[in-house]
Amino acid sequence: MPDNLAEARHNLAVANRIVSYEGIIDAFGHVSMRHPTKPDRYLVSRSRSPEVVEAADIYEYTLDSEPVTPLPQGIRGYGELVIHGEIYKARPDVMSVIHAHSQAVIPLSLTAIKMKPVIAQAGFLPPETPNFEARDARKPGERGMQVTDSARGAALARTLSTYPVALMRGHGEAVAASSVKQAVVYAAYIDINARMQTQALLLSRDIVALDAAELFTPEEFDINRPWEHLKQKTLDDAARAKVDRAQFGLDQTQEKR
């Protein structure tokens, strides 16, 4: 029987390196996934730069974003873990969450211009992406933009609603998906879509976004090709030579979501 937890930790470590390599996440972003057999828990790295996350760095947390077992001395968790825990609470369908600080996405969170799907590969986006406003979630006397308590995390989850992404004004975005692979692929195309939309707006305010007939369901979009494409870029020559390329593109070996 395969070790699902070991595979989950491996894929989560790979996901961290991919989004870092692609410039979607900076030193302060993080990627998580729901525990493969315990839906009331999730897996996430200890507090360190995503570029260097390894499987051994990953710990289990409750949905209240508390470590299942005390972290070792000198190890601490990320400060905004409630983003993950509160989304998992609100969305039983979500199996992976990414909190990113995409420099392409942030400008669209600062204006009245909504992020819209403008490229074919971003057909998973809603017609207009919601934008979380931290000021609406802060209590009187509170300061800061970070999502560091459950009330702010729950407010973000409400903004996200049933969508795959919510922008966070001046901060970044939260991506929710049905697998860690899907979350990474979505985050990559959200970043590309934001860049393409912004560049198009430099040419004209009258841009053409995808209409309802051009959007797609998760089953209509093969995440495996972009996942393998993105993953290959993070491997060194020795690791790349060991990849079983005979498995690429085989329906029986690859999940669609």
PARO-561970 format. One record per residue: x, y, z of N, C-alpha, C in turn; residue in one letter; residue number from 0. Coordinates in steps of 0.001 Angstrom, whole numbers, padded with zeros to 6 digits, always signed. Layout:
{node {X Y Z} {X Y Z} {X Y Z} 'A' NUM}
...
END
This chain:
{node {+000855 -001190 +000000} {+000000 +000000 +000000} {+000888 +001237 +000000} 'M' 0}
{node {+000639 +002190 -000880} {+001480 +003379 -000926} {+001324 +004222 +000322} 'P' 1}
{node {+002370 +004935 +000699} {+002345 +005823 +001856} {+001777 +007159 +001399} 'D' 2}
{node {+000456 +007341 +001565} {-000194 +008559 +001080} {+000326 +009805 +001771} 'N' 3}
{node {+000658 +009693 +003054} {+001143 +010854 +003785} {+002527 +011268 +003293} 'L' 4}
{node {+003394 +010283 +003047} {+004730 +010594 +002530} {+004635 +011242 +001150} 'A' 5}
{node {+003739 +010725 +000303} {+003555 +011316 -001021} {+003002 +012726 -000908} 'E' 6}
{node {+002086 +012932 +000031} {+001516 +014263 +000232} {+002596 +015255 +000660} 'A' 7}
{node {+003440 +014851 +001591} {+004516 +015735 +002043} {+005471 +016061 +000897} 'R' 8}
{node {+005781 +015061 +000088} {+006666 +015279 -001053} {+006055 +016275 -002037} 'H' 9}
{node {+004788 +016044 -002412} {+004140 +016936 -003368} {+004002 +018358 -002828} 'N' 10}
{node {+003771 +018461 -001524} {+003652 +019791 -000927} {+004984 +020523 -000950} 'L' 11}
{node {+006063 +019807 -000703} {+007390 +020427 -000791} {+007686 +020871 -002224} 'A' 12}
{node {+007350 +020015 -003193} {+007530 +020373 -004601} {+006700 +021601 -004940} 'V' 13}
{node {+005458 +021649 -004469} {+004579 +022783 -004747} {+005188 +024082 -004238} 'A' 14}
{node {+005760 +024058 -003046} {+006416 +025249 -002498} {+007536 +025730 -003408} 'N' 15}
{node {+008334 +024793 -003898} {+009468 +025191 -004736} {+008998 +025725 -006091} 'R' 16}
{node {+007924 +025140 -006632} {+007421 +025598 -007928} {+006949 +027045 -007837} 'I' 17}
{node {+006075 +027337 -006874} {+005527 +028694 -006817} {+006604 +029719 -006469} 'V' 18}
{node {+007625 +029279 -005761} {+008749 +030173 -005501} {+009549 +030412 -006778} 'S' 19}
{node {+009864 +029324 -007494} {+010627 +029436 -008747} {+009904 +030332 -009746} 'Y' 20}
{node {+008582 +030240 -009797} {+007808 +031025 -010756} {+007610 +032471 -010307} 'E' 21}
{node {+008062 +032818 -009116} {+007930 +034189 -008634} {+006521 +034529 -008158} 'G' 22}
{node {+005698 +033522 -007941} {+004327 +033745 -007482} {+004310 +034019 -005983} 'I' 23}
{node {+005213 +033358 -005280} {+005336 +033500 -003827} {+006705 +034073 -003513} 'I' 24}
{node {+006730 +035002 -002554} {+008019 +035494 -002082} {+008368 +034760 -000789} 'D' 25}
{node {+009257 +035322 -000003} {+009708 +034636 +001208} {+008592 +034444 +002224} 'A' 26}
{node {+007493 +035202 +002106} {+006455 +035167 +003119} {+005193 +034414 +002701} 'F' 27}
{node {+005148 +033837 +001512} {+003983 +033073 +001094} {+004021 +031655 +001634} 'G' 28}
{node {+002897 +030941 +001503} {+002863 +029568 +001986} {+001827 +028742 +001245} 'H' 29}
{node {+002070 +027425 +001225} {+001210 +026454 +000539} {+000825 +025384 +001550} 'V' 30}
{node {-000436 +024972 +001529} {-000871 +023897 +002423} {-001725 +022903 +001649} 'S' 31}
{node {-001975 +021766 +002273} {-002929 +020807 +001722} {-003647 +020120 +002872} 'M' 32}
{node {-004902 +019769 +002631} {-005648 +019039 +003650} {-005023 +017657 +003821} 'R' 33}
{node {-005027 +017164 +005036} {-004464 +015837 +005323} {-005170 +014800 +004444} 'H' 34}
{node {-004434 +013882 +003831} {-005060 +012943 +002877} {-006054 +011974 +003501} 'P' 35}
{node {-005957 +011726 +004808} {-006881 +010777 +005447} {-007611 +011367 +006653} 'T' 36}
{node {-007224 +012555 +007068} {-007856 +013195 +008238} {-008308 +014599 +007825} 'K' 37}
{node {-009552 +014724 +007368} {-010002 +016008 +006813} {-010083 +017143 +007816} 'P' 38}
{node {-009961 +016836 +009110} {-009971 +017890 +010123} {-008560 +018385 +010439} 'D' 39}
{node {-007615 +018050 +009584} {-006240 +018521 +009738} {-005696 +018971 +008388} 'R' 40}
{node {-004645 +019781 +008433} {-003962 +020120 +007186} {-002457 +020107 +007402} 'Y' 41}
{node {-001736 +020044 +006304} {-000285 +019976 +006304} {+000282 +021286 +005765} 'L' 42}
{node {+001322 +021776 +006421} {+001968 +023005 +005968} {+003393 +023024 +006515} 'V' 43}
{node {+004263 +023698 +005820} {+005657 +023781 +006258} {+005793 +024633 +007515} 'S' 44}
{node {+006864 +024384 +008239} {+007252 +025319 +009288} {+007638 +026640 +008631} 'R' 45}
{node {+007819 +027661 +009410} {+008106 +028982 +008877} {+009514 +029030 +008286} 'S' 46}
{node {+009542 +028962 +006961} {+010795 +029146 +006235} {+010473 +029512 +004794} 'R' 47}
{node {+011457 +029981 +004063} {+011237 +030388 +002686} {+010755 +029210 +001849} 'S' 48}
{node {+009688 +029387 +001043} {+009164 +028264 +000250} {+010196 +027618 -000666} 'P' 49}
{node {+011174 +028373 -001100} {+012163 +027846 -002036} {+012968 +026691 -001459} 'E' 50}
{node {+013086 +026638 -000143} {+013943 +025626 +000482} {+013137 +024604 +001300} 'V' 51}
{node {+011819 +024600 +001161} {+010994 +023660 +001926} {+011248 +022232 +001464} 'V' 52}
{node {+011445 +021338 +002434} {+011589 +019913 +002192} {+010454 +019164 +002899} 'E' 53}
{node {+010279 +017903 +002545} {+009200 +017110 +003148} {+009314 +017070 +004671} 'A' 54}
{node {+010529 +017056 +005192} {+010735 +016981 +006637} {+010317 +018254 +007355} 'A' 55}
{node {+010115 +019346 +006616} {+009706 +020624 +007216} {+008206 +020710 +007466} 'D' 56}
{node {+007455 +019725 +007009} {+005994 +019825 +006993} {+005391 +019206 +008245} 'I' 57}
{node {+004466 +019956 +008855} {+003826 +019536 +010095} {+002305 +019512 +009931} 'Y' 58}
{node {+001639 +018813 +010843} {+000182 +018721 +010839} {-000417 +019778 +011758} 'E' 59}
{node {-001510 +020383 +011283} {-002231 +021377 +012069} {-003717 +021029 +012115} 'Y' 60}
{node {-004371 +021455 +013185} {-005824 +021348 +013255} {-006430 +022463 +012409} 'T' 61}
{node {-007743 +022406 +012192} {-008387 +023464 +011425} {-008479 +024776 +012208} 'L' 62}
{node {-008165 +024724 +013512} {-008013 +025954 +014288} {-006601 +026506 +014178} 'D' 63}
{node {-005818 +025893 +013288} {-004442 +026323 +012984} {-003505 +026222 +014186} 'S' 64}
{node {-003726 +025157 +014955} {-002820 +024817 +016052} {-002090 +023535 +015682} 'E' 65}
{node {-000784 +023436 +015977} {-000056 +022199 +015644} {-000637 +021006 +016395} 'P' 66}
{node {-000761 +019872 +015711} {-001305 +018661 +016336} {-000412 +018207 +017482} 'V' 67}
{node {+000890 +018286 +017275} {+001851 +018029 +018343} {+002737 +019264 +018463} 'T' 68}
{node {+003222 +019583 +019656} {+004045 +020781 +019814} {+005230 +020789 +018851} 'P' 69}
{node {+005496 +021942 +018255} {+006637 +022047 +017356} {+007937 +021931 +018148} 'L' 70}
{node {+008976 +021361 +017542} {+010260 +021251 +018243} {+010785 +022619 +018669} 'P' 71}
{node {+011600 +022625 +019679} {+012176 +023866 +020185} {+012915 +024591 +019057} 'Q' 72}
{node {+012674 +025878 +018936} {+013325 +026693 +017908} {+012587 +026723 +016579} 'G' 73}
{node {+011532 +025892 +016448} {+010731 +025840 +015215} {+009432 +026603 +015458} 'I' 74}
{node {+009034 +027428 +014508} {+007758 +028122 +014642} {+006981 +028044 +013334} 'R' 75}
{node {+005691 +028284 +013421} {+004828 +028240 +012251} {+004673 +029606 +011616} 'G' 76}
{node {+004056 +029627 +010450} {+003781 +030892 +009769} {+002783 +031721 +010574} 'Y' 77}
{node {+002858 +033033 +010411} {+001997 +033927 +011173} {+000573 +034024 +010669} 'G' 78}
{node {+000329 +033603 +009414} {-001008 +033744 +008832} {-001649 +032379 +008526} 'E' 79}
{node {-001384 +031416 +009366} {-001923 +030081 +009127} {-003450 +030052 +009148} 'L' 80}
{node {-004072 +031017 +009822} {-005538 +031021 +009871} {-006156 +031184 +008485} 'V' 81}
{node {-005419 +031731 +007531} {-005920 +031782 +006149} {-006293 +030373 +005704} 'I' 82}
{node {-005416 +029434 +005969} {-005622 +028052 +005543} {-006722 +027389 +006370} 'H' 83}
{node {-006595 +027470 +007692} {-007544 +026793 +008557} {-008979 +027251 +008342} 'G' 84}
{node {-009179 +028565 +008211} {-010540 +029075 +008061} {-011130 +028749 +006688} 'E' 85}
{node {-010305 +028697 +005665} {-010807 +028293 +004350} {-011186 +026813 +004369} 'I' 86}
{node {-010357 +025976 +004991} {-010695 +024550 +005084} {-011990 +024351 +005881} 'Y' 87}
{node {-012193 +025139 +006932} {-013435 +025038 +007696} {-014647 +025378 +006827} 'K' 88}
{node {-014527 +026461 +006076} {-015661 +026967 +005303} {-015910 +026182 +004024} 'A' 89}
{node {-014866 +025523 +003504} {-014959 +024871 +002205} {-014511 +023407 +002300} 'R' 90}
{node {-015422 +022481 +002616} {-015041 +021067 +002688} {-014498 +020529 +001367} 'P' 91}
{node {-014811 +021182 +000249} {-014335 +020733 -001054} {-012884 +021091 -001308} 'D' 92}
{node {-012343 +022007 -000537} {-010983 +022494 -000775} {-009967 +021548 -000144} 'V' 93}
{node {-008986 +021153 -000954} {-007936 +020249 -000487} {-006559 +020906 -000458} 'M' 94}
{node {-006453 +022120 -000981} {-005170 +022818 -000962} {-005403 +024321 -001022} 'S' 95}
{node {-004578 +025053 -000290} {-004668 +026516 -000237} {-003281 +027103 -000449} 'V' 96}
{node {-003223 +028157 -001242} {-001977 +028906 -001435} {-002235 +030362 -001072} 'I' 97}
{node {-001384 +030905 -000222} {-001401 +032349 +000022} {-000159 +032924 -000642} 'H' 98}
{node {-000370 +033732 -001668} {+000730 +034258 -002472} {+000736 +035777 -002434} 'A' 99}
{node {+001878 +036345 -002789} {+002046 +037786 -002886} {+002463 +038143 -004316} 'H' 100}
{node {+001693 +037664 -005266} {+002038 +037854 -006670} {+002099 +039334 -007028} 'S' 101}
{node {+003242 +039757 -007561} {+003400 +041159 -007946} {+002548 +041518 -009163} 'Q' 102}
{node {+002106 +040503 -009907} {+001211 +040764 -011031} {-000221 +040958 -010566} 'A' 103}
{node {-000601 +040275 -009499} {-001978 +040308 -009007} {-002240 +041541 -008140} 'V' 104}
{node {-001286 +041913 -007303} {-001515 +042981 -006325} {-002024 +044283 -006965} 'I' 105}
{node {-001476 +044744 -008101} {-002003 +045994 -008672} {-003508 +045952 -008956} 'P' 106}
{node {-004030 +044790 -009334} {-005465 +044687 -009614} {-006296 +044715 -008338} 'L' 107}
{node {-005652 +044503 -007192} {-006373 +044581 -005919} {-006476 +046018 -005414} 'S' 108}
{node {-005797 +046934 -006085} {-005699 +048313 -005601} {-006634 +049280 -006314} 'L' 109}
{node {-007345 +048806 -007317} {-008193 +049689 -008115} {-009604 +049112 -008199} 'T' 110}
{node {-010484 +049884 -008800} {-011854 +049417 -009018} {-011944 +048439 -010187} 'A' 111}
{node {-010835 +048263 -010903} {-010818 +047325 -012026} {-010740 +045902 -011482} 'I' 112}
{node {-011709 +045093 -011814} {-011757 +043723 -011329} {-010859 +042813 -012159} 'K' 113}
{node {-010235 +041826 -011506} {-009525 +040813 -012276} {-010547 +039917 -012962} 'M' 114}
{node {-010378 +039730 -014262} {-011280 +038918 -015062} {-010474 +037874 -015827} 'K' 115}
{node {-011104 +036776 -016224} {-010384 +035809 -017065} {-010214 +036368 -018470} 'P' 116}
{node {-008971 +036521 -018904} {-008723 +037089 -020233} {-007929 +036151 -021128} 'V' 117}
{node {-007358 +035084 -020554} {-006625 +034114 -021370} {-007325 +032761 -021266} 'I' 118}
{node {-007154 +031936 -022279} {-007878 +030669 -022353} {-007611 +029774 -021152} 'A' 119}
{node {-006356 +029754 -020670} {-005995 +028849 -019574} {-006517 +029321 -018220} 'Q' 120}
{node {-007110 +030502 -018168} {-007662 +031015 -016917} {-009180 +030924 -016903} 'A' 121}
{node {-009723 +030010 -017685} {-011166 +029843 -017752} {-011796 +029291 -016498} 'G' 122}
{node {-010987 +028962 -015493} {-011512 +028525 -014195} {-011900 +029710 -013322} 'F' 123}
{node {-011480 +030913 -013708} {-011775 +032110 -012913} {-013234 +032524 -013078} 'L' 124}
{node {-013806 +033195 -012072} {-015152 +033737 -012230} {-015110 +034967 -013137} 'P' 125}
{node {-016242 +035434 -013619} {-016250 +036641 -014458} {-015581 +037840 -013797} 'P' 126}
{node {-015716 +037947 -012468} {-015012 +038977 -011698} {-014519 +038345 -010397} 'E' 127}
{node {-013249 +038524 -010095} {-012672 +037924 -008892} {-012919 +038814 -007683} 'T' 128}
{node {-013416 +038247 -006576} {-013659 +039074 -005386} {-012357 +039581 -004772} 'P' 129}
{node {-012472 +040685 -004034} {-011302 +041341 -003452} {-011541 +041537 -001955} 'N' 130}
{node {-010696 +040927 -001139} {-010821 +041022 +000318} {-010269 +042351 +000805} 'F' 131}
{node {-011058 +043055 +001615} {-010634 +044326 +002204} {-010386 +044125 +003695} 'E' 132}
{node {-009113 +044199 +004080} {-008742 +043956 +005480} {-009386 +044960 +006415} 'A' 133}
{node {-009623 +046176 +005949} {-010211 +047197 +006825} {-011607 +046795 +007293} 'R' 134}
{node {-012315 +046052 +006465} {-013664 +045624 +006844} {-013636 +044529 +007902} 'D' 135}
{node {-012499 +043857 +008033} {-012394 +042743 +008978} {-011718 +043138 +010279} 'A' 136}
{node {-011085 +044313 +010305} {-010396 +044749 +011527} {-011394 +045279 +012550} 'R' 137}
{node {-011164 +044943 +013793} {-011962 +045489 +014884} {-011433 +046875 +015253} 'K' 138}
{node {-012258 +047726 +015860} {-011790 +049056 +016260} {-010522 +048972 +017111} 'P' 139}
{node {-009546 +049775 +016757} {-008284 +049797 +017492} {-007244 +048833 +016975} 'G' 140}
{node {-007650 +047871 +016135} {-006674 +046941 +015574} {-005909 +047592 +014438} 'E' 141}
{node {-004735 +047066 +014176} {-003878 +047601 +013125} {-003403 +046465 +012219} 'R' 142}
{node {-002826 +046843 +011082} {-002179 +045868 +010216} {-003089 +045299 +009142} 'G' 143}
{node {-002450 +044705 +008137} {-003157 +044108 +007007} {-003093 +042595 +007000} 'M' 144}
{node {-002247 +042040 +007834} {-002088 +040589 +007814} {-003299 +039893 +008421} 'Q' 145}
{node {-003533 +038671 +007959} {-004648 +037858 +008449} {-004087 +036945 +009533} 'V' 146}
{node {-004138 +037428 +010764} {-003446 +036741 +011851} {-004369 +036219 +012941} 'T' 147}
{node {-005676 +036372 +012785} {-006586 +035781 +013763} {-007769 +035151 +013032} 'D' 148}
{node {-008519 +034321 +013762} {-009580 +033549 +013120} {-010684 +034426 +012550} 'S' 149}
{node {-010954 +035573 +013171} {-012005 +036460 +012665} {-011636 +036997 +011279} 'A' 150}
{node {-010392 +037406 +011129} {-009960 +037889 +009810} {-009908 +036740 +008809} 'R' 151}
{node {-009453 +035574 +009262} {-009418 +034414 +008374} {-010804 +034030 +007898} 'G' 152}
{node {-011791 +034058 +008815} {-013159 +033731 +008437} {-013727 +034766 +007479} 'A' 153}
{node {-013374 +036037 +007673} {-013834 +037090 +006764} {-013261 +036878 +005367} 'A' 154}
{node {-011990 +036480 +005300} {-011386 +036178 +004001} {-012090 +034996 +003344} 'L' 155}
{node {-012386 +033956 +004126} {-013083 +032779 +003588} {-014458 +033169 +003049} 'A' 156}
{node {-015131 +034113 +003721} {-016441 +034564 +003223} {-016295 +035310 +001902} 'R' 157}
{node {-015234 +036103 +001770} {-014984 +036805 +000505} {-014680 +035805 -000603} 'T' 158}
{node {-013879 +034813 -000282} {-013557 +033764 -001253} {-014821 +033059 -001725} 'L' 159}
{node {-015735 +032801 -000784} {-017002 +032144 -001098} {-016731 +030815 -001799} 'S' 160}
{node {-017365 +030572 -002934} {-017184 +029306 -003651} {-016159 +029416 -004776} 'T' 161}
{node {-015446 +030534 -004837} {-014533 +030792 -005952} {-013165 +030143 -005723} 'Y' 162}
{node {-012362 +030028 -006778} {-011023 +029447 -006620} {-009970 +030446 -006135} 'P' 163}
{node {-010302 +031729 -006120} {-009321 +032728 -005690} {-010023 +033983 -005201} 'V' 164}
{node {-009423 +034598 -004206} {-009823 +035934 -003774} {-008571 +036791 -003717} 'A' 165}
{node {-008646 +037993 -004270} {-007554 +038938 -004113} {-007587 +039483 -002689} 'L' 166}
{node {-006467 +040025 -002253} {-006357 +040629 -000928} {-005720 +041994 -001123} 'M' 167}
{node {-006502 +043023 -000927} {-006063 +044377 -001279} {-004681 +044727 -000714} 'R' 168}
{node {-003764 +045059 -001640} {-002427 +045458 -001257} {-001590 +044368 -000628} 'G' 169}
{node {-002029 +043136 -000729} {-001398 +042041 +000007} {-001058 +040869 -000892} 'H' 170}
{node {-002018 +040403 -001691} {-001767 +039243 -002540} {-003051 +038541 -002896} 'G' 171}
{node {-003059 +037218 -002742} {-004255 +036447 -003050} {-004269 +035149 -002251} 'E' 172}
{node {-005470 +034575 -002142} {-005656 +033248 -001564} {-006277 +032373 -002634} 'A' 173}
{node {-005618 +031253 -002921} {-006068 +030318 -003953} {-006563 +029047 -003268} 'V' 174}
{node {-007716 +028556 -003692} {-008297 +027341 -003126} {-008570 +026353 -004247} 'A' 175}
{node {-008207 +025082 -004022} {-008334 +024089 -005095} {-008598 +022708 -004522} 'A' 176}
{node {-008893 +021768 -005420} {-009244 +020414 -005000} {-008034 +019495 -004883} 'S' 177}
{node {-006841 +019984 -005166} {-005602 +019233 -004959} {-004456 +020230 -004944} 'S' 178}
{node {-003310 +019791 -004432} {-002169 +020694 -004402} {-001671 +020974 -005814} 'V' 179}
{node {-001767 +019985 -006701} {-001386 +020215 -008095} {-002273 +021280 -008728} 'K' 180}
{node {-003580 +021137 -008507} {-004502 +022111 -009087} {-004236 +023510 -008519} 'Q' 181}
{node {-003963 +023601 -007226} {-003695 +024893 -006610} {-002477 +025565 -007248} 'A' 182}
{node {-001420 +024788 -007469} {-000202 +025338 -008079} {-000473 +025801 -009509} 'V' 183}
{node {-001161 +024977 -010284} {-001449 +025324 -011672} {-002364 +026552 -011734} 'V' 184}
{node {-003371 +026583 -010881} {-004245 +027752 -010837} {-003448 +029006 -010467} 'Y' 185}
{node {-002601 +028909 -009449} {-001819 +030075 -009028} {-000934 +030580 -010162} 'A' 186}
{node {-000363 +029649 -010922} {+000499 +030039 -012042} {-000287 +030794 -013105} 'A' 187}
{node {-001477 +030292 -013449} {-002256 +030946 -014499} {-002970 +032197 -014001} 'Y' 188}
{node {-003240 +032286 -012706} {-003753 +033540 -012149} {-002706 +034634 -012319} 'I' 189}
{node {-001457 +034297 -012042} {-000353 +035253 -012195} {-000220 +035689 -013656} 'D' 190}
{node {-000243 +034727 -014575} {-000128 +035056 -016001} {-001326 +035876 -016464} 'I' 191}
{node {-002517 +035473 -016039} {-003728 +036191 -016432} {-003683 +037645 -015966} 'N' 192}
{node {-003225 +037864 -014737} {-003137 +039224 -014209} {-002168 +040064 -015029} 'A' 193}
{node {-001038 +039476 -015407} {-000076 +040214 -016228} {-000654 +040555 -017594} 'R' 194}
{node {-001351 +039585 -018198} {-001928 +039834 -019521} {-003033 +040888 -019459} 'M' 195}
{node {-003852 +040842 -018403} {-004920 +041830 -018273} {-004338 +043232 -018092} 'Q' 196}
{node {-003322 +043338 -017240} {-002715 +044650 -017004} {-002056 +045190 -018267} 'T' 197}
{node {-001382 +044320 -019008} {-000743 +044774 -020246} {-001782 +045199 -021276} 'Q' 198}
{node {-002891 +044460 -021349} {-003946 +044835 -022288} {-004555 +046187 -021911} 'A' 199}
{node {-004691 +046455 -020608} {-005265 +047719 -020158} {-004370 +048906 -020505} 'L' 200}
{node {-003078 +048655 -020679} {-002182 +049727 -021113} {-002477 +050147 -022551} 'L' 201}
{node {-003022 +049214 -023333} {-003363 +049505 -024723} {-004751 +050119 -024840} 'L' 202}
{node {-005676 +049634 -023998} {-007052 +050126 -024077} {-007806 +049715 -022828} 'S' 203}
{node {-008718 +050574 -022358} {-009596 +050194 -021263} {-010688 +049239 -021740} 'R' 204}
{node {-010860 +049160 -023040} {-011905 +048314 -023622} {-011288 +046979 -024011} 'D' 205}
{node {-011190 +046060 -023044} {-010591 +044756 -023312} {-011691 +043694 -023344} 'I' 206}
{node {-011400 +042585 -024010} {-012366 +041497 -024154} {-012000 +040373 -023179} 'V' 207}
{node {-012873 +040120 -022216} {-012681 +039013 -021277} {-013437 +037785 -021776} 'A' 208}
{node {-013125 +036640 -021193} {-013838 +035416 -021548} {-015309 +035546 -021139} 'L' 209}
{node {-016187 +035018 -021977} {-017596 +035000 -021611} {-017956 +033632 -021021} 'D' 210}
{node {-019212 +033455 -020639} {-019628 +032239 -019939} {-019356 +030983 -020748} 'A' 211}
{node {-019513 +031067 -022073} {-019307 +029896 -022918} {-017836 +029530 -023057} 'A' 212}
{node {-016944 +030429 -022649} {-015500 +030187 -022781} {-014856 +029762 -021469} 'E' 213}
{node {-015605 +029814 -020372} {-015100 +029318 -019097} {-015168 +027794 -019091} 'L' 214}
{node {-014439 +027149 -018171} {-014446 +025685 -018152} {-014542 +025154 -016741} 'F' 215}
{node {-014955 +023901 -016630} {-014998 +023209 -015349} {-013640 +022548 -015106} 'T' 216}
{node {-013342 +022172 -013853} {-012056 +021508 -013589} {-011835 +020265 -014440} 'P' 217}
{node {-012921 +019522 -014730} {-012794 +018294 -015520} {-012412 +018572 -016968} 'E' 218}
{node {-012609 +019797 -017420} {-012306 +020161 -018806} {-010888 +020706 -018975} 'E' 219}
{node {-010121 +020733 -017888} {-008780 +021328 -017940} {-007787 +020341 -017339} 'F' 220}
{node {-006860 +019848 -018132} {-005866 +018877 -017679} {-004746 +019600 -016934} 'D' 221}
{node {-004711 +019448 -015607} {-003685 +020134 -014816} {-002340 +019449 -014883} 'I' 222}
{node {-002295 +018200 -015382} {-001066 +017427 -015310} {+000031 +017959 -016229} 'N' 223}
{node {-000341 +018411 -017428} {+000675 +018957 -018341} {+001363 +020182 -017747} 'R' 224}
{node {+000613 +021186 -017280} {+001323 +022319 -016670} {+002036 +021952 -015376} 'P' 225}
{node {+001485 +021021 -014579} {+002180 +020601 -013359} {+003540 +020011 -013698} 'W' 226}
{node {+003589 +019092 -014666} {+004872 +018502 -015048} {+005807 +019546 -015645} 'E' 227}
{node {+005260 +020440 -016437} {+006066 +021520 -017033} {+006704 +022379 -015938} 'H' 228}
{node {+005914 +022775 -014965} {+006414 +023620 -013888} {+007385 +022862 -012988} 'L' 229}
{node {+007069 +021605 -012719} {+007915 +020792 -011848} {+009290 +020569 -012465} 'K' 230}
{node {+009333 +020305 -013773} {+010612 +020036 -014437} {+011587 +021197 -014272} 'Q' 231}
{node {+011079 +022402 -014249} {+011953 +023579 -014163} {+012650 +023691 -012817} 'K' 232}
{node {+012143 +022986 -011804} {+012759 +023056 -010470} {+013771 +021947 -010231} 'T' 233}
{node {+013890 +020993 -011177} {+014766 +019837 -010984} {+016171 +020111 -011513} 'L' 234}
{node {+017162 +019507 -010871} {+018510 +019566 -011424} {+018636 +018487 -012500} 'D' 235}
{node {+019765 +018443 -013183} {+019928 +017527 -014312} {+019795 +016070 -013883} 'D' 236}
{node {+020341 +015719 -012712} {+020290 +014334 -012254} {+018848 +013908 -011963} 'A' 237}
{node {+018081 +014775 -011314} {+016689 +014452 -011006} {+015851 +014400 -012273} 'A' 238}
{node {+016149 +015278 -013209} {+015384 +015308 -014454} {+015602 +014023 -015258} 'R' 239}
{node {+016808 +013465 -015200} {+017116 +012252 -015948} {+016384 +011033 -015405} 'A' 240}
{node {+015946 +011077 -014141} {+015267 +009939 -013520} {+013757 +009951 -013743} 'K' 241}
{node {+013228 +011007 -014345} {+011779 +011117 -014519} {+011289 +010070 -015509} 'V' 242}
{node {+010226 +009362 -015143} {+009628 +008345 -016022} {+008714 +009047 -017023} 'D' 243}
{node {+009276 +009426 -018150} {+008506 +010189 -019134} {+007471 +009336 -019856} 'R' 244}
{node {+007565 +008029 -019732} {+006571 +007163 -020363} {+005193 +007333 -019744} 'A' 245}
{node {+005156 +007907 -018523} {+003882 +008087 -017841} {+003180 +009387 -018219} 'Q' 246}
{node {+003858 +010269 -018920} {+003263 +011556 -019248} {+002051 +011366 -020161} 'F' 247}
{node {+000966 +012010 -019794} {-000190 +012049 -020679} {-001049 +010811 -020682} 'G' 248}
{node {-000804 +009851 -019793} {-001616 +008637 -019757} {-002811 +008848 -018826} 'L' 249}
{node {-004007 +008742 -019339} {-005190 +008991 -018542} {-005263 +008092 -017312} 'D' 250}
{node {-004802 +006846 -017442} {-004942 +005916 -016334} {-003976 +006198 -015190} 'Q' 251}
{node {-002984 +007039 -015399} {-002017 +007324 -014341} {-002142 +008729 -013792} 'T' 252}
{node {-003048 +009521 -014314} {-003087 +010919 -013931} {-004494 +011357 -013556} 'Q' 253}
{node {-004599 +011972 -012381} {-005871 +012529 -011961} {-006143 +013813 -012735} 'E' 254}
{node {-007422 +014060 -012988} {-007786 +015264 -013740} {-007870 +016501 -012871} 'K' 255}
{node {-007903 +016298 -011525} {-008066 +017446 -010657} {-006973 +017464 -009600} 'R' 256}
END
